[in-house]
Amino acid sequence: MKKRTQVEFVVAAGRTGSAIVVAAGPEGVLKEKEARSASACLPIPLATGGSRSVPPAPGASRSYRPGVCCSAPGAREARSVAPASRSGCNRRQPLCAAPHPGPGFTLVELLVVIAIIGMLVGLLLPAVQQAREAARQMQCNNHLRQLALAAHNIESSMRTFPSAGWGMKWMGDPEGGMSWGQPGGWYYALLPALEQNALFQLPADGQLPENPGTTQRENAVTVMQTPVSVFNCPSRRPPQLVGIYAYTMYNSGNQPEQAMKGDYVANQGAYNSGSGYPSPVGGPTTTDAAAMRKKEKNWPDYASSYTGVCYMFSKVAIGQIRDGLSNTILYGEKGIDPSFYTDYQFGSATSWPDDNCDFAGDQHAKTIRSTYGGSYKDGVFQENTVRLPRQDRLGYTACNQSFGSAHAGAFGIALCDGSVHRLAYSVSAEVFHCLGNRADGKSVSLPQ
């Protein structure tokens, strides 16, 4: 009786098949050998995209018959013997199967992908810039809050907010204290309350401001060239030295070509005429200051001229802010023509407001600005736009005389109660005028 023998063989990677061979004497053995040879020649894919054959089982015939190889008709049989170091499964690799080409991109597909990435970047960049600007505004608001809290600490101990000093020709002097007797401006007076007492005490020489010694003169120049980060808006410029006009100072050595500059101003209110300033321009001389110190009544009193909180020789206490601390501006950002960010530009009538070190005294809008928005006549407000807040704009030097900032839409202000708000540039002239007046009796609240 004829025997039926089942022979398993690999037909693809990971799959097996079987063939039934009828074994009957020598013919059966011959057919069985043919089936095994055919299964040994079936290719499987290689990792590189080609193919190789599965070696025959141990003991099977290693002979090949023409035409038995798996591929297209007429394919040539090839015999490849693998090196002795390789495993048995790589000993024979028939050349009947051509390698399959790997995947790739066409030029059109590549250009489409690049275009999509470009569109996504174009959509994301504005959002990233807005997020960064929001972070810078938050940091700027924090600076204003620190300045307002420092001013309250000074008011608690001295019973007055810091003044704007004695004029632009006077540098700060620790022997002058922190109130109206301090010749330097409010920037300098706030240093001890901002954890900068070492910088505040650097010019100390034991002499009154009107009788400065060598230490005062030399170290005052060092103070001028020491930036403090809390005085700068991050959207405008980092703490750095900026070109200044070299005024001859009464209590300091020769002014350097560059000094620190800040980005915030105090509220001086509205001068009666809206644009006038006290005389003399540079402030009292050393002789005048010595005479004034003998009698307090000899000190100038500009309370009838300025309606704000900080001005030349000011002595404003919390009790004098009768309109309410939450309705009166204390500090705010100042407008600057962007060409003045890193250097002083001399040559125009509006260039002087930002031409000096901010640690010095002031009466020319360097560290104090007016909220003048007009005047009342017969109970009716007549608007004047000269001092209204403005966003920084290149070539527009009127920015140098008003409140403003590098931020879009609004600028930061700190009220006398220490709170910080954003005030729109579009604020009405009357509201802005009244926010700068400490005791005009007008019922006005901060715009929402």
C-alpha positions in Angstrom: 0.0 0.0 0.0 1.3 3.4 -0.9 2.4 5.7 1.9 1.3 9.4 2.1 4.0 11.6 3.7 3.3 15.2 4.8 6.2 17.6 4.3 6.0 21.0 6.0 7.8 24.0 4.3 8.1 27.7 4.8 6.1 29.8 2.3 6.7 33.2 3.9 8.3 34.7 6.9 6.5 33.3 10.0 4.2 31.0 8.0 4.4 27.3 7.0 2.7 25.1 4.5 2.6 21.4 3.8 2.7 19.2 0.8 1.5 15.6 0.6 4.0 13.3 -1.1 3.0 9.8 -2.1 5.8 7.6 -1.1 6.0 4.3 -3.0 9.4 2.9 -3.4 12.1 4.8 -5.2 9.6 7.0 -7.0 8.1 8.2 -3.7 11.6 9.0 -2.3 12.4 11.0 -5.4 9.2 13.0 -5.2 9.8 13.6 -1.5 13.3 15.0 -2.3 11.8 17.3 -5.0 9.3 18.7 -2.5 12.0 19.4 0.1 14.2 21.1 -2.5 11.3 23.3 -3.6 10.5 24.4 0.0 14.2 25.2 0.6 14.2 27.6 -2.3 11.2 29.7 -1.2 12.5 33.2 -0.4 11.6 35.2 2.7 12.0 39.1 3.0 15.3 40.4 4.3 15.6 43.3 6.8 17.2 45.4 4.0 14.3 44.9 1.6 15.7 41.9 -0.3 15.0 38.2 0.2 16.8 35.0 1.1 15.9 31.4 1.2 15.1 29.3 4.2 17.8 26.6 4.5 16.6 23.0 4.3 16.0 21.0 7.3 18.8 19.0 8.7 19.3 15.8 6.7 17.4 17.2 3.7 18.9 17.2 0.2 21.0 20.3 -0.6 20.7 19.8 -4.4 18.7 22.2 -6.5 16.8 21.5 -9.7 16.5 24.0 -12.5 13.2 25.7 -12.6 12.2 24.8 -9.0 13.3 28.2 -7.6 10.3 30.2 -6.4 10.2 33.3 -8.6 9.2 34.3 -12.2 9.5 31.7 -15.0 13.0 31.5 -16.4 14.6 32.8 -13.2 18.2 31.7 -12.9 19.3 29.5 -10.0 22.2 30.9 -8.0 24.1 29.3 -5.3 25.6 31.3 -2.6 27.6 29.8 0.2 27.7 31.9 3.4 31.0 32.3 5.4 31.6 29.6 7.9 31.0 32.2 10.7 27.4 32.8 9.7 24.5 30.7 10.8 23.1 28.0 8.6 20.1 30.1 7.7 22.3 32.5 5.6 24.2 29.8 3.7 22.2 30.0 0.5 20.7 33.2 -0.8 19.2 32.8 -4.3 19.3 35.8 -6.5 15.8 35.3 -7.9 14.2 38.0 -5.7 15.1 41.6 -6.4 15.3 44.0 -3.4 12.3 46.2 -2.7 13.0 50.0 -2.7 12.6 51.8 0.7 9.9 54.5 1.4 10.7 58.2 0.6 9.2 61.7 0.0 8.7 63.4 -3.3 9.6 67.0 -3.7 6.0 68.1 -3.7 5.3 66.3 -0.4 8.4 67.9 1.1 7.3 71.4 0.0 3.7 70.8 1.4 5.2 69.8 4.8 7.4 72.9 4.9 4.5 75.1 4.0 2.4 73.7 6.8 5.2 74.2 9.3 5.6 77.8 8.2 1.9 78.4 8.7 1.9 77.0 12.2 5.0 79.1 13.1 3.3 82.2 11.8 0.2 81.5 13.9 2.2 80.7 17.1 4.7 83.7 17.0 2.1 86.4 17.8 0.8 84.4 20.7 4.3 83.9 22.1 5.0 87.6 21.7 1.8 88.5 23.5 2.6 86.1 26.3 6.1 87.7 26.7 4.7 91.2 26.7 2.1 90.2 29.3 4.9 88.9 31.5 6.9 92.1 31.1 3.8 94.2 32.0 3.4 92.1 35.1 7.0 92.8 36.1 6.6 96.5 35.4 3.5 96.6 37.6 5.5 94.9 40.3 8.2 97.6 40.1 5.5 100.3 40.6 4.1 98.4 43.6 7.6 98.3 45.2 8.1 102.0 44.6 4.7 102.8 46.2 5.3 100.6 49.2 8.8 102.1 49.7 7.3 105.7 49.6 4.8 104.6 52.3 7.6 103.4 54.5 9.3 106.8 54.1 6.0 108.6 54.9 5.6 106.5 58.0 8.9 107.5 59.4 9.3 111.1 58.0 5.6 112.1 57.9 5.9 113.2 54.3 6.4 111.5 50.9 9.8 111.9 49.3 10.2 115.2 47.4 11.8 115.9 44.0 14.8 117.5 45.6 16.4 120.9 45.2 16.8 121.0 41.4 18.7 119.3 38.6 22.1 120.6 39.8 21.9 118.8 43.1 23.0 115.2 43.7 21.7 113.0 46.5 23.4 113.3 49.9 22.7 110.9 52.8 23.1 113.8 55.3 20.1 115.4 53.8 17.7 112.7 55.0 14.7 111.5 53.0 12.2 114.4 53.0 12.4 118.0 51.8 15.9 118.4 53.2 17.2 115.9 50.7 18.8 117.6 47.7 18.6 114.5 45.5 15.3 113.4 43.9 12.8 110.8 45.1 14.7 108.0 43.3 17.6 108.6 45.7 15.4 109.0 48.7 13.7 105.6 48.2 17.0 103.7 48.1 17.0 102.7 51.9 13.4 101.4 51.6 14.4 99.4 48.5 17.2 97.5 50.3 19.8 99.7 48.7 21.0 101.5 51.8 24.7 100.8 51.0 24.3 102.7 47.8 22.4 105.5 49.6 25.2 105.8 52.2 28.1 105.7 49.8 28.6 109.5 49.5 28.4 110.0 53.3 31.1 112.4 54.6 29.5 113.9 57.7 28.9 117.2 56.0 25.7 119.0 55.1 24.7 118.9 51.4 25.5 122.6 51.0 29.0 122.0 52.3 30.1 118.9 50.4 33.4 117.2 51.1 35.7 115.2 48.8 34.1 111.9 49.6 30.6 113.3 48.7 31.8 114.6 45.4 33.7 111.5 44.3 31.2 108.9 45.5 28.3 110.8 44.1 29.6 110.1 40.6 29.8 106.4 41.5 26.2 106.4 42.6 25.2 108.1 39.3 26.7 105.1 37.4 25.0 102.4 39.4 21.7 101.2 37.7 19.0 99.6 39.9 16.7 97.2 38.2 13.5 98.3 40.0 13.7 101.7 38.3 13.5 100.3 34.8 10.6 98.9 32.7 11.6 95.6 31.1 9.6 96.4 27.9 11.7 99.5 27.3 15.3 98.9 28.4 17.3 96.9 30.9 19.2 98.5 33.8 22.0 100.3 32.0 23.9 103.5 31.6 22.5 106.2 29.3 24.0 109.3 27.8 23.2 112.5 29.8 23.9 116.2 29.6 26.9 117.1 31.8 25.5 119.8 34.1 27.8 121.4 36.7 26.7 120.0 40.0 26.8 121.8 43.4 27.7 118.8 45.5 29.2 116.3 43.0 32.3 115.9 40.9 32.2 116.2 37.2 29.2 114.4 35.8 30.1 111.4 33.7 29.0 111.1 30.1 26.7 108.2 31.0 24.5 107.6 34.1 21.6 105.6 35.3 18.1 106.5 34.0 14.7 105.3 35.3 11.4 104.8 33.6 9.0 106.0 36.2 7.9 109.5 37.3 6.1 111.0 40.3 2.9 112.9 40.1 3.5 116.6 40.5 -0.1 117.5 39.7 -0.9 120.4 37.4 1.1 123.6 37.6 -1.3 126.6 37.4 -0.2 127.4 33.8 0.2 123.8 32.9 3.8 124.2 31.7 5.7 126.5 34.0 8.5 125.5 36.4 10.1 127.1 39.4 13.1 129.4 39.2 16.0 129.3 39.3 16.3 126.5 36.9 19.1 124.7 38.6 17.7 125.2 42.1 19.2 127.1 45.0 22.9 127.7 45.2 25.0 126.4 48.1 24.8 129.9 49.6 21.0 130.0 49.3 20.7 126.5 50.8 22.8 127.5 53.8 20.6 130.6 54.4 17.4 128.5 54.0 18.5 125.9 56.6 18.8 128.6 59.3 15.0 129.1 59.2 12.5 126.5 57.8 10.3 129.3 56.6 13.0 130.3 54.2 12.5 127.1 52.2 10.5 127.6 49.0 6.8 126.4 49.2 5.3 125.4 45.9 2.2 123.8 47.4 0.0 126.6 45.8 1.4 125.9 42.4 1.6 122.1 42.3 -1.4 120.0 43.1 0.3 116.6 43.1 2.2 114.6 45.6 5.8 115.1 44.7 7.6 118.2 43.4 10.5 120.5 44.2 10.8 121.0 48.0 7.5 119.1 48.5 6.3 118.1 52.0 3.1 116.2 51.3 1.7 114.0 54.0 -1.1 111.4 53.7 -3.4 113.7 55.5 -3.1 116.3 52.8 -4.4 114.0 50.1 -8.0 114.8 50.8 -9.5 113.4 47.6 -8.6 109.9 48.8 -5.5 107.8 48.4 -7.3 105.5 46.0 -8.2 108.4 43.7 -4.8 110.1 43.5 -1.8 109.1 41.4 1.5 108.7 43.2 3.9 107.2 40.6 3.5 106.1 37.0 5.4 105.2 33.9 6.9 108.1 31.9 6.7 108.6 28.2 10.0 108.7 26.2 10.9 109.1 22.6 12.5 105.7 21.7 15.6 107.6 20.3 16.3 108.5 24.0 16.3 104.9 25.3 20.1 104.5 25.1 21.4 108.0 24.6 20.6 111.7 25.2 19.6 113.6 22.1 20.3 117.3 22.5 19.0 120.0 20.1 15.3 120.4 20.6 13.2 122.3 23.1 11.6 119.0 24.3 14.9 117.1 24.7 15.7 118.4 28.2 13.1 116.3 30.2 15.3 113.2 30.1 18.8 114.7 30.1 20.1 114.1 33.6 20.8 111.3 36.1 17.6 110.4 37.9 19.3 110.3 41.3 19.7 114.1 41.1 17.0 116.6 42.0 14.4 117.7 39.4 12.0 120.4 38.4 12.0 119.8 34.6 10.0 116.7 34.1 12.9 114.2 34.4 11.5 112.4 37.4 8.2 114.2 37.8 5.5 114.8 35.3 2.3 116.8 35.1 -1.3 115.5 34.8 -2.4 118.8 33.4 -5.3 118.2 31.1 -6.9 121.6 30.9 -8.5 124.1 33.3 -11.9 125.0 34.7 -13.6 128.2 33.7 -16.9 129.1 35.2 -17.3 125.5 36.3 -16.7 124.1 32.8 -13.6 122.1 32.0 -11.7 123.3 29.0 -9.4 120.5 27.6 -5.8 120.9 26.8 -4.0 117.8 25.3 -0.3 119.0 25.9 0.3 116.8 28.9 -2.0 113.8 28.2 -0.4 110.3 28.4 1.1 108.9 25.2 2.7 105.7 24.1 6.3 105.9 23.1 6.7 106.9 19.4 9.9 107.5 17.5 10.5 111.1 16.5 7.6 112.4 18.7 9.5 114.3 21.4 6.2 115.4 23.1 6.3 112.0 24.8 9.2 113.3 26.9 6.8 115.7 28.8 4.0 113.4 29.8 3.1 110.1 31.4 3.3 107.1 29.0 5.1 103.9 28.4 6.4 101.4 25.8 3.3 99.2 26.4 0.4 99.2 23.9 -3.1 100.4 25.0 -2.3 101.5 28.5 0.4 102.5 31.0 0.9 101.6 34.6 0.2 103.8 37.6 0.5 103.4 41.3 -2.1 105.2 43.4 -1.3 106.7 46.8 -2.9 103.7 48.5 -0.2 101.4 47.0 -2.5 99.7 44.4 -1.3 99.4 40.8 -3.5 99.8 37.8 -3.4 100.1 34.0 -4.7 103.4 32.7 -5.7 103.7 29.0 -4.1 106.4 26.9 -7.6 107.3 25.8 -8.5 108.4 29.4 -10.4 111.7 29.2 -8.4 114.9 29.9 -10.7 115.9 32.8 -10.4 112.5 34.6 -6.7 112.4 34.2 -6.4 116.0 35.4 -8.4 115.2 38.5 -6.5 112.0 39.3 -3.4 114.1 39.6 -4.9 116.6 42.0 -4.7 115.6 45.6 -7.4 118.0 47.0 -9.6 119.5 44.2 -12.9 118.1 45.8 -13.9 116.6 42.5 -15.8 113.3 42.6 -13.8 111.1 40.2 -12.9 107.5 40.2 -10.4 105.4 38.3 -11.8 104.3 34.9 -12.4 100.5 34.7 
